[in-house]
Amino acid sequence: MTMWVFGYGSLLWNPGFPVAHSKLATLHGYARSFCMSSIHHRGTEDKPGLVLALDEVMDAHCQGLALAVEPGHEDKTLAELRERELVSSAYLERMLDVELGDGSVVNAVTYVIDPDHVQYCGGMELERQAQIIAQAVGGRGPNTEYLYNTAQHLTEIGLSDPDLDWLSDRVRVLSA
C-alpha cells in the first residue's frame, strides 16, 4: 500500500524523502496561507518569520502535490517528517483525503495548523505578511527563499496561488 504525503509548501521543492512519483492533488476544506509564525526554520523567537500552513476554512481548497513515498522508506519518512514538521507542535498531523487530477482519492499524511497554538497568526493582511517575510531569517535560511521557492514550484507544476504571486512581487520590492 502506497504511503502518500500532501505537499503544499516546502514539501513541493524540498520533500526530504525519496518520492516514487507525484500527482497534482486538491485538499478540500483547507486554505494555504502564511498563518504560522516561524521561530525555528525561517525566523527566530526574537524576529519570527512566516511559513505556510493549512488553515481549516469551510468551502476552501488547496492545490498541491500528492507525493508517493518510495516503497520501503515509509517508517523513516514518517519519522523524519515528524521531526521536521512537528518541531514546535504548531502543526497537527492528519490523515486526510486528497483528490487527484483523475478524480480518484488517496489518504495522505498532511500537516495542518493548530489554530489554538501560540504560533498561529491567521487573518494577517498580505502587506504585513510581506513586511515580515522580507526581513526574517531562520535556521534554514531567509524567509524570502521559502516564499520564492514555493511560488516558483507552484508555477512550474501548473498551479497558481494569487496570494503567493502577490507576496513574491511585493517582497522583491521591499527587499530591493
MIVO-213215 format. One record per residue: x, y, z of N, C-alpha, C, O in turn. Coordinates in steps of 0.02 Angstrom, whole numbers, padded with zeros to 5 digits. Example, Ala and Ser with C-alpha at 12.3 -4.5 7.8 and 13.67 -1.06 7.14 Angstrom:
2
+--------+--------+--------+--------+--------+--------+--------+--------+--------+--------+--------+--------+
:     nu :     nv :     nw :    cau :    cav :    caw :     cu :     cv :     cw :     ou :     ov :     ow :
+--------+--------+--------+--------+--------+--------+--------+--------+--------+--------+--------+--------+
:  00660 : -00284 :  00390 :  00615 : -00225 :  00390 :  00660 : -00165 :  00390 :  00712 : -00166 :  00423 :
:  00642 : -00112 :  00354 :  00684 : -00053 :  00357 :  00645 :  00002 :  00394 :  00670 :  00057 :  00402 :
+--------+--------+--------+--------+--------+--------+--------+--------+--------+--------+--------+--------+
//
This chain:
176
+--------+--------+--------+--------+--------+--------+--------+--------+--------+--------+--------+--------+
:     nu :     nv :     nw :    cau :    cav :    caw :     cu :     cv :     cw :     ou :     ov :     ow :
+--------+--------+--------+--------+--------+--------+--------+--------+--------+--------+--------+--------+
:  00042 : -00059 :  00000 :  00000 :  00000 :  00000 :  00044 :  00062 :  00000 :  00091 :  00067 :  00040 :
:  00030 :  00109 : -00044 :  00070 :  00169 : -00051 :  00057 :  00218 :  00006 :  00000 :  00231 :  00024 :
:  00112 :  00245 :  00033 :  00106 :  00300 :  00082 :  00109 :  00365 :  00043 :  00156 :  00378 :  00005 :
:  00058 :  00407 :  00053 :  00054 :  00471 :  00020 :  00065 :  00528 :  00070 :  00046 :  00523 :  00128 :
:  00097 :  00582 :  00046 :  00107 :  00643 :  00086 :  00081 :  00700 :  00043 :  00098 :  00705 : -00016 :
:  00041 :  00745 :  00073 :  00017 :  00802 :  00036 :  00065 :  00860 :  00046 :  00079 :  00882 :  00102 :
:  00091 :  00885 : -00011 :  00138 :  00941 : -00011 :  00104 :  01004 : -00037 :  00073 :  01003 : -00090 :
:  00110 :  01058 :  00000 :  00080 :  01121 : -00019 :  00126 :  01181 : -00010 :  00111 :  01236 : -00033 :
:  00183 :  01170 :  00024 :  00232 :  01223 :  00038 :  00301 :  01197 :  00022 :  00315 :  01179 : -00035 :
:  00345 :  01195 :  00071 :  00414 :  01174 :  00059 :  00419 :  01101 :  00038 :  00469 :  01082 :  00006 :
:  00371 :  01060 :  00053 :  00373 :  00990 :  00030 :  00370 :  00986 : -00046 :  00390 :  00935 : -00075 :
:  00346 :  01038 : -00079 :  00345 :  01039 : -00152 :  00416 :  01039 : -00181 :  00429 :  01005 : -00230 :
:  00460 :  01077 : -00151 :  00527 :  01085 : -00178 :  00582 :  01055 : -00135 :  00640 :  01051 : -00155 :
:  00564 :  01032 : -00075 :  00613 :  01001 : -00032 :  00578 :  00947 :  00010 :  00571 :  00955 :  00071 :
:  00558 :  00892 : -00022 :  00520 :  00842 :  00016 :  00561 :  00810 :  00072 :  00534 :  00794 :  00125 :
:  00626 :  00801 :  00061 :  00668 :  00771 :  00112 :  00660 :  00696 :  00120 :  00686 :  00667 :  00167 :
:  00626 :  00665 :  00074 :  00617 :  00593 :  00074 :  00613 :  00569 :  00002 :  00598 :  00608 : -00043 :
:  00628 :  00504 : -00010 :  00625 :  00479 : -00079 :  00553 :  00475 : -00105 :  00511 :  00440 : -00076 :
:  00541 :  00509 : -00159 :  00474 :  00512 : -00190 :  00473 :  00466 : -00250 :  00512 :  00475 : -00297 :
:  00429 :  00417 : -00249 :  00422 :  00371 : -00305 :  00390 :  00406 : -00365 :  00413 :  00398 : -00422 :
:  00338 :  00446 : -00352 :  00306 :  00486 : -00403 :  00259 :  00536 : -00368 :  00243 :  00529 : -00309 :
:  00239 :  00586 : -00405 :  00193 :  00636 : -00377 :  00137 :  00650 : -00426 :  00144 :  00641 : -00486 :
:  00082 :  00672 : -00398 :  00023 :  00689 : -00438 : -00008 :  00753 : -00411 : -00009 :  00765 : -00351 :
: -00034 :  00794 : -00457 : -00071 :  00853 : -00436 : -00130 :  00830 : -00393 : -00162 :  00780 : -00407 :
: -00142 :  00867 : -00340 : -00195 :  00847 : -00293 : -00228 :  00908 : -00262 : -00199 :  00962 : -00259 :
: -00290 :  00898 : -00240 : -00328 :  00951 : -00208 : -00353 :  00927 : -00141 : -00382 :  00873 : -00135 :
: -00341 :  00968 : -00090 : -00367 :  00955 : -00023 : -00425 :  01003 : -00011 : -00416 :  01064 : -00015 :
: -00482 :  00975 :  00003 : -00542 :  01016 :  00014 : -00549 :  01033 :  00088 : -00532 :  00993 :  00132 :
: -00575 :  01094 :  00102 : -00588 :  01115 :  00171 : -00530 :  01151 :  00204 : -00535 :  01169 :  00263 :
: -00476 :  01163 :  00167 : -00418 :  01197 :  00194 : -00392 :  01248 :  00144 : -00398 :  01239 :  00083 :
: -00362 :  01302 :  00170 : -00332 :  01353 :  00128 : -00258 :  01359 :  00146 : -00240 :  01359 :  00205 :
: -00215 :  01364 :  00096 : -00144 :  01376 :  00106 : -00136 :  01450 :  00123 : -00161 :  01494 :  00088 :
: -00100 :  01465 :  00178 : -00087 :  01535 :  00194 : -00027 :  01540 :  00241 : -00008 :  01492 :  00274 :
:  00002 :  01599 :  00243 :  00056 :  01613 :  00289 :  00025 :  01628 :  00357 :  00022 :  01686 :  00378 :
:  00002 :  01576 :  00390 : -00034 :  01585 :  00453 :  00003 :  01555 :  00513 : -00026 :  01545 :  00566 :
:  00068 :  01540 :  00502 :  00108 :  01513 :  00557 :  00171 :  01554 :  00566 :  00211 :  01562 :  00519 :
:  00180 :  01579 :  00625 :  00241 :  01615 :  00643 :  00298 :  01565 :  00648 :  00291 :  01513 :  00681 :
:  00354 :  01579 :  00615 :  00410 :  01533 :  00613 :  00466 :  01557 :  00659 :  00495 :  01610 :  00648 :
:  00479 :  01518 :  00712 :  00531 :  01537 :  00759 :  00592 :  01490 :  00755 :  00640 :  01499 :  00791 :
:  00589 :  01441 :  00709 :  00643 :  01394 :  00702 :  00674 :  01397 :  00632 :  00733 :  01415 :  00624 :
:  00635 :  01380 :  00581 :  00662 :  01371 :  00514 :  00670 :  01436 :  00474 :  00720 :  01443 :  00438 :
:  00624 :  01482 :  00479 :  00626 :  01543 :  00437 :  00621 :  01607 :  00478 :  00603 :  01660 :  00451 :
:  00636 :  01602 :  00542 :  00637 :  01660 :  00586 :  00665 :  01638 :  00653 :  00687 :  01581 :  00661 :
:  00664 :  01683 :  00700 :  00688 :  01668 :  00768 :  00634 :  01689 :  00818 :  00585 :  01721 :  00799 :
:  00645 :  01672 :  00881 :  00597 :  01694 :  00931 :  00596 :  01770 :  00937 :  00543 :  01800 :  00949 :
:  00654 :  01802 :  00928 :  00657 :  01875 :  00931 :  00628 :  01909 :  00870 :  00599 :  01963 :  00874 :
:  00637 :  01876 :  00812 :  00613 :  01904 :  00749 :  00581 :  01848 :  00707 :  00612 :  01822 :  00661 :
:  00519 :  01830 :  00724 :  00486 :  01775 :  00689 :  00475 :  01789 :  00615 :  00464 :  01846 :  00594 :
:  00479 :  01736 :  00576 :  00460 :  01740 :  00506 :  00391 :  01710 :  00499 :  00354 :  01701 :  00548 :
:  00372 :  01694 :  00437 :  00308 :  01663 :  00424 :  00318 :  01603 :  00378 :  00358 :  01605 :  00331 :
:  00282 :  01550 :  00392 :  00281 :  01493 :  00347 :  00209 :  01474 :  00331 :  00162 :  01493 :  00366 :
:  00203 :  01437 :  00278 :  00137 :  01416 :  00256 :  00109 :  01361 :  00300 :  00146 :  01320 :  00326 :
:  00045 :  01362 :  00306 :  00010 :  01308 :  00341 : -00059 :  01301 :  00308 : -00080 :  01345 :  00270 :
: -00091 :  01247 :  00324 : -00159 :  01237 :  00300 : -00207 :  01256 :  00356 : -00209 :  01226 :  00409 :
: -00247 :  01307 :  00341 : -00295 :  01333 :  00388 : -00364 :  01306 :  00369 : -00385 :  01312 :  00311 :
: -00398 :  01275 :  00416 : -00463 :  01246 :  00401 : -00514 :  01301 :  00387 : -00527 :  01343 :  00430 :
: -00541 :  01301 :  00327 : -00589 :  01352 :  00305 : -00644 :  01318 :  00265 : -00630 :  01284 :  00216 :
: -00705 :  01326 :  00287 : -00761 :  01295 :  00252 : -00763 :  01318 :  00179 : -00754 :  01377 :  00165 :
: -00775 :  01272 :  00134 : -00780 :  01283 :  00062 : -00715 :  01303 :  00029 : -00715 :  01319 : -00031 :
: -00659 :  01303 :  00065 : -00594 :  01318 :  00035 : -00565 :  01254 :  00005 : -00589 :  01199 :  00017 :
: -00512 :  01263 : -00034 : -00473 :  01206 : -00058 : -00401 :  01229 : -00070 : -00388 :  01288 : -00080 :
: -00356 :  01181 : -00067 : -00286 :  01195 : -00079 : -00260 :  01145 : -00131 : -00270 :  01085 : -00124 :
: -00228 :  01172 : -00181 : -00198 :  01129 : -00232 : -00124 :  01120 : -00217 : -00090 :  01167 : -00198 :
: -00100 :  01060 : -00226 : -00030 :  01044 : -00214 : -00012 :  00979 : -00247 : -00038 :  00962 : -00300 :
:  00032 :  00941 : -00215 :  00053 :  00877 : -00241 :  00042 :  00821 : -00191 :  00055 :  00829 : -00131 :
:  00017 :  00765 : -00216 :  00016 :  00704 : -00177 :  00082 :  00669 : -00193 :  00094 :  00650 : -00251 :
:  00124 :  00661 : -00143 :  00190 :  00631 : -00152 :  00189 :  00559 : -00128 :  00175 :  00546 : -00069 :
:  00203 :  00513 : -00172 :  00205 :  00442 : -00155 :  00275 :  00426 : -00128 :  00324 :  00435 : -00163 :
:  00278 :  00401 : -00067 :  00341 :  00384 : -00036 :  00369 :  00320 : -00069 :  00332 :  00272 : -00080 :
:  00433 :  00321 : -00084 :  00467 :  00263 : -00113 :  00455 :  00203 : -00067 :  00467 :  00207 : -00007 :
:  00431 :  00147 : -00095 :  00419 :  00087 : -00054 :  00480 :  00068 : -00014 :  00537 :  00070 : -00038 :
:  00469 :  00049 :  00049 :  00522 :  00030 :  00094 :  00549 :  00087 :  00137 :  00589 :  00076 :  00182 :
:  00527 :  00148 :  00122 :  00550 :  00207 :  00158 :  00496 :  00239 :  00201 :  00504 :  00295 :  00226 :
:  00441 :  00205 :  00209 :  00383 :  00234 :  00244 :  00399 :  00253 :  00317 :  00386 :  00309 :  00337 :
:  00427 :  00207 :  00355 :  00440 :  00220 :  00426 :  00490 :  00277 :  00435 :  00480 :  00322 :  00476 :
:  00543 :  00275 :  00398 :  00595 :  00327 :  00402 :  00567 :  00394 :  00381 :  00580 :  00445 :  00412 :
:  00527 :  00394 :  00328 :  00497 :  00456 :  00304 :  00452 :  00487 :  00356 :  00455 :  00547 :  00369 :
:  00409 :  00446 :  00386 :  00363 :  00472 :  00436 :  00401 :  00500 :  00497 :  00383 :  00552 :  00523 :
:  00453 :  00465 :  00518 :  00494 :  00489 :  00574 :  00527 :  00556 :  00558 :  00528 :  00602 :  00599 :
:  00554 :  00561 :  00497 :  00588 :  00623 :  00477 :  00539 :  00680 :  00467 :  00554 :  00737 :  00484 :
:  00480 :  00665 :  00440 :  00429 :  00717 :  00433 :  00407 :  00743 :  00501 :  00398 :  00803 :  00510 :
:  00398 :  00698 :  00548 :  00378 :  00719 :  00615 :  00431 :  00763 :  00648 :  00415 :  00812 :  00681 :
:  00494 :  00745 :  00638 :  00548 :  00785 :  00667 :  00549 :  00855 :  00635 :  00560 :  00905 :  00670 :
:  00537 :  00859 :  00571 :  00539 :  00922 :  00534 :  00477 :  00964 :  00546 :  00482 :  01024 :  00561 :
:  00418 :  00934 :  00540 :  00356 :  00972 :  00541 :  00328 :  00983 :  00611 :  00291 :  01031 :  00623 :
:  00344 :  00940 :  00658 :  00314 :  00945 :  00724 :  00363 :  00975 :  00775 :  00355 :  00964 :  00835 :
:  00413 :  01012 :  00752 :  00465 :  01039 :  00795 :  00437 :  01082 :  00852 :  00465 :  01081 :  00907 :
:  00383 :  01118 :  00839 :  00354 :  01160 :  00892 :  00281 :  01144 :  00908 :  00249 :  01180 :  00946 :
:  00256 :  01091 :  00879 :  00187 :  01069 :  00889 :  00134 :  01117 :  00863 :  00076 :  01113 :  00882 :
:  00154 :  01163 :  00819 :  00105 :  01209 :  00789 :  00066 :  01174 :  00733 :  00009 :  01192 :  00719 :
:  00097 :  01124 :  00703 :  00062 :  01084 :  00653 :  00031 :  01023 :  00687 :  00056 :  00998 :  00737 :
: -00024 :  01001 :  00659 : -00056 :  00939 :  00680 : -00050 :  00891 :  00622 : -00062 :  00909 :  00564 :
: -00031 :  00829 :  00637 : -00025 :  00778 :  00585 : -00093 :  00746 :  00576 : -00124 :  00722 :  00624 :
: -00117 :  00745 :  00514 : -00182 :  00717 :  00499 : -00176 :  00670 :  00439 : -00132 :  00679 :  00396 :
: -00219 :  00621 :  00436 : -00227 :  00580 :  00376 : -00290 :  00605 :  00342 : -00345 :  00594 :  00366 :
: -00281 :  00639 :  00286 : -00337 :  00671 :  00252 : -00342 :  00646 :  00180 : -00292 :  00630 :  00149 :
: -00404 :  00645 :  00155 : -00415 :  00626 :  00086 : -00398 :  00684 :  00040 : -00420 :  00741 :  00051 :
: -00358 :  00670 : -00011 : -00344 :  00720 : -00063 : -00366 :  00691 : -00129 : -00360 :  00631 : -00143 :
: -00393 :  00735 : -00170 : -00419 :  00715 : -00235 : -00366 :  00724 : -00289 : -00339 :  00779 : -00297 :
: -00351 :  00671 : -00325 : -00302 :  00675 : -00378 : -00334 :  00703 : -00441 : -00395 :  00708 : -00446 :
: -00292 :  00721 : -00489 : -00317 :  00752 : -00550 : -00365 :  00710 : -00589 : -00407 :  00736 : -00626 :
: -00361 :  00643 : -00582 : -00406 :  00598 : -00619 : -00471 :  00586 : -00581 : -00513 :  00546 : -00604 :
: -00480 :  00619 : -00523 : -00541 :  00611 : -00484 : -00536 :  00558 : -00430 : -00581 :  00554 : -00388 :
: -00484 :  00518 : -00431 : -00476 :  00468 : -00378 : -00454 :  00503 : -00314 : -00430 :  00559 : -00315 :
: -00462 :  00468 : -00259 : -00446 :  00497 : -00193 : -00396 :  00452 : -00158 : -00403 :  00391 : -00158 :
: -00345 :  00483 : -00127 : -00297 :  00447 : -00086 : -00295 :  00479 : -00017 : -00309 :  00538 : -00009 :
: -00278 :  00439 :  00032 : -00271 :  00463 :  00100 : -00198 :  00481 :  00111 : -00154 :  00440 :  00100 :
: -00184 :  00544 :  00131 : -00116 :  00568 :  00134 : -00099 :  00598 :  00203 : -00141 :  00629 :  00235 :
: -00037 :  00587 :  00224 : -00011 :  00621 :  00283 : -00011 :  00695 :  00266 :  00018 :  00716 :  00215 :
: -00042 :  00735 :  00308 : -00049 :  00806 :  00295 : -00038 :  00845 :  00359 : -00063 :  00825 :  00412 :
: -00001 :  00900 :  00354 :  00012 :  00941 :  00413 : -00029 :  01005 :  00408 : -00021 :  01045 :  00362 :
: -00073 :  01014 :  00458 : -00118 :  01072 :  00460 : -00102 :  01112 :  00523 : -00074 :  01085 :  00571 :
: -00120 :  01175 :  00523 : -00106 :  01218 :  00580 : -00154 :  01204 :  00638 : -00213 :  01189 :  00628 :
: -00128 :  01210 :  00698 : -00168 :  01207 :  00758 : -00189 :  01279 :  00774 : -00148 :  01319 :  00796 :
: -00252 :  01297 :  00762 : -00273 :  01367 :  00772 : -00270 :  01390 :  00844 : -00277 :  01450 :  00858 :
: -00260 :  01344 :  00891 : -00253 :  01362 :  00961 : -00181 :  01370 :  00984 : -00168 :  01387 :  01041 :
: -00134 :  01358 :  00938 : -00063 :  01362 :  00955 : -00040 :  01435 :  00954 : -00066 :  01476 :  00916 :
:  00007 :  01451 :  00997 :  00032 :  01520 :  01003 :  00063 :  01545 :  00937 :  00064 :  01606 :  00926 :
:  00087 :  01501 :  00894 :  00117 :  01522 :  00831 :  00066 :  01534 :  00775 :  00084 :  01557 :  00721 :
:  00003 :  01520 :  00788 : -00049 :  01532 :  00738 : -00060 :  01608 :  00731 : -00068 :  01643 :  00781 :
: -00061 :  01632 :  00669 : -00070 :  01703 :  00657 : -00114 :  01714 :  00595 : -00099 :  01757 :  00554 :
: -00167 :  01676 :  00589 : -00211 :  01681 :  00532 : -00246 :  01748 :  00527 : -00257 :  01782 :  00577 :
: -00264 :  01766 :  00466 : -00301 :  01828 :  00454 : -00258 :  01890 :  00446 : -00285 :  01945 :  00440 :
: -00193 :  01882 :  00446 : -00148 :  01939 :  00439 : -00152 :  01967 :  00367 : -00155 :  01928 :  00319 :
: -00153 :  02032 :  00360 : -00155 :  02063 :  00294 : -00093 :  02046 :  00254 : -00039 :  02038 :  00282 :
: -00101 :  02041 :  00187 : -00045 :  02023 :  00144 :  00014 :  02072 :  00150 :  00071 :  02050 :  00150 :
:  00000 :  02136 :  00156 :  00055 :  02185 :  00162 :  00097 :  02172 :  00224 :  00158 :  02175 :  00221 :
:  00065 :  02156 :  00279 :  00102 :  02141 :  00341 :  00142 :  02077 :  00332 :  00199 :  02072 :  00356 :
:  00113 :  02027 :  00299 :  00150 :  01966 :  00285 :  00213 :  01981 :  00245 :  00267 :  01955 :  00260 :
:  00206 :  02022 :  00194 :  00263 :  02040 :  00151 :  00318 :  02074 :  00192 :  00377 :  02059 :  00182 :
:  00300 :  02118 :  00236 :  00349 :  02154 :  00277 :  00388 :  02105 :  00322 :  00449 :  02112 :  00330 :
:  00353 :  02057 :  00350 :  00386 :  02007 :  00393 :  00431 :  01962 :  00352 :  00489 :  01951 :  00370 :
:  00406 :  01936 :  00297 :  00444 :  01889 :  00255 :  00507 :  01922 :  00227 :  00559 :  01890 :  00223 :
:  00503 :  01985 :  00210 :  00559 :  02021 :  00180 :  00618 :  02026 :  00228 :  00675 :  02034 :  00206 :
:  00606 :  02022 :  00293 :  00659 :  02034 :  00342 :  00681 :  01973 :  00382 :  00735 :  01974 :  00410 :
:  00641 :  01921 :  00385 :  00655 :  01866 :  00430 :  00706 :  01816 :  00402 :  00709 :  01804 :  00342 :
:  00746 :  01789 :  00448 :  00795 :  01737 :  00432 :  00796 :  01688 :  00489 :  00796 :  01707 :  00548 :
:  00797 :  01623 :  00473 :  00798 :  01572 :  00525 :  00850 :  01519 :  00511 :  00894 :  01529 :  00470 :
:  00845 :  01464 :  00546 :  00894 :  01411 :  00542 :  00901 :  01379 :  00473 :  00954 :  01352 :  00457 :
:  00849 :  01383 :  00433 :  00852 :  01355 :  00364 :  00860 :  01409 :  00311 :  00856 :  01395 :  00252 :
:  00873 :  01471 :  00333 :  00886 :  01524 :  00286 :  00834 :  01579 :  00286 :  00790 :  01581 :  00328 :
:  00841 :  01624 :  00236 :  00795 :  01681 :  00232 :  00723 :  01661 :  00218 :  00710 :  01613 :  00182 :
:  00678 :  01697 :  00248 :  00606 :  01686 :  00236 :  00589 :  01698 :  00163 :  00543 :  01667 :  00136 :
:  00625 :  01745 :  00131 :  00613 :  01759 :  00060 :  00624 :  01698 :  00017 :  00586 :  01685 : -00029 :
:  00676 :  01659 :  00032 :  00692 :  01599 : -00006 :  00634 :  01550 : -00003 :  00615 :  01520 : -00054 :
:  00605 :  01541 :  00055 :  00548 :  01496 :  00065 :  00489 :  01519 :  00021 :  00459 :  01478 : -00014 :
:  00474 :  01583 :  00023 :  00419 :  01610 : -00018 :  00434 :  01600 : -00092 :  00392 :  01573 : -00129 :
:  00492 :  01623 : -00115 :  00508 :  01620 : -00186 :  00508 :  01548 : -00212 :  00481 :  01534 : -00266 :
:  00539 :  01502 : -00175 :  00541 :  01432 : -00197 :  00471 :  01402 : -00202 :  00456 :  01367 : -00250 :
:  00429 :  01417 : -00153 :  00362 :  01388 : -00155 :  00322 :  01416 : -00213 :  00291 :  01378 : -00251 :
:  00323 :  01482 : -00222 :  00286 :  01513 : -00277 :  00312 :  01487 : -00345 :  00272 :  01472 : -00389 :
:  00378 :  01482 : -00352 :  00407 :  01458 : -00415 :  00387 :  01386 : -00429 :  00370 :  01370 : -00486 :
:  00388 :  01344 : -00380 :  00371 :  01273 : -00391 :  00296 :  01264 : -00405 :  00277 :  01220 : -00444 :
:  00255 :  01304 : -00375 :  00184 :  01302 : -00392 :  00174 :  01319 : -00466 :  00136 :  01286 : -00501 :
:  00208 :  01371 : -00489 :  00204 :  01391 : -00559 :  00230 :  01335 : -00604 :  00200 :  01320 : -00656 :
:  00286 :  01305 : -00585 :  00316 :  01252 : -00626 :  00270 :  01192 : -00634 :  00271 :  01159 : -00686 :
:  00229 :  01177 : -00584 :  00185 :  01119 : -00590 :  00116 :  01139 : -00616 :  00070 :  01098 : -00617 :
:  00109 :  01202 : -00637 :  00047 :  01224 : -00669 : -00008 :  01246 : -00621 : -00066 :  01250 : -00640 :
:  00011 :  01261 : -00559 : -00039 :  01285 : -00511 : -00026 :  01359 : -00497 :  00031 :  01382 : -00497 :
: -00079 :  01395 : -00484 : -00070 :  01465 : -00468 : -00098 :  01479 : -00398 : -00148 :  01449 : -00377 :
: -00065 :  01523 : -00364 : -00087 :  01547 : -00299 : -00079 :  01622 : -00300 : -00024 :  01648 : -00289 :
: -00133 :  01659 : -00314 : -00129 :  01731 : -00321 : -00098 :  01766 : -00260 : -00062 :  01815 : -00268 :
: -00112 :  01742 : -00200 : -00083 :  01774 : -00141 : -00007 :  01765 : -00140 :  00029 :  01813 : -00125 :
:  00018 :  01706 : -00156 :  00090 :  01695 : -00158 :  00123 :  01735 : -00214 :  00179 :  01759 : -00206 :
:  00089 :  01741 : -00271 :  00116 :  01781 : -00326 :  00122 :  01854 : -00305 :  00172 :  01887 : -00317 :
:  00069 :  01880 : -00273 :  00070 :  01950 : -00250 :  00125 :  01960 : -00198 :  00163 :  02008 : -00200 :
:  00129 :  01913 : -00150 :  00181 :  01918 : -00098 :  00251 :  01916 : -00128 :  00294 :  01953 : -00107 :
:  00262 :  01873 : -00177 :  00328 :  01869 : -00209 :  00347 :  01935 : -00240 :  00403 :  01959 : -00231 :
:  00300 :  01965 : -00278 :  00314 :  02029 : -00309 :  00326 :  02083 : -00257 :  00374 :  02123 : -00263 :
:  00286 :  02086 : -00206 :  00292 :  02138 : -00154 :  00356 :  02130 : -00113 :  00389 :  02179 : -00099 :
:  00373 :  02068 : -00095 :  00434 :  02056 : -00056 :  00496 :  02074 : -00096 :  00545 :  02099 : -00068 :
:  00495 :  02063 : -00162 :  00552 :  02083 : -00203 :  00562 :  02158 : -00201 :  00618 :  02182 : -00199 :
:  00507 :  02196 : -00201 :  00511 :  02269 : -00196 :  00538 :  02289 : -00127 :  00582 :  02331 : -00122 :
:  00512 :  02259 : -00075 :  00533 :  02276 : -00007 :  00606 :  02256 :  00006 :  00640 :  02289 :  00046 :
:  00630 :  02204 : -00027 :  00698 :  02179 : -00016 :  00750 :  02214 : -00060 :  00810 :  02205 : -00050 :
:  00727 :  02254 : -00107 :  00773 :  02287 : -00154 :  00814 :  02342 : -00121 :  00855 :  02374 : -00154 :
+--------+--------+--------+--------+--------+--------+--------+--------+--------+--------+--------+--------+
//
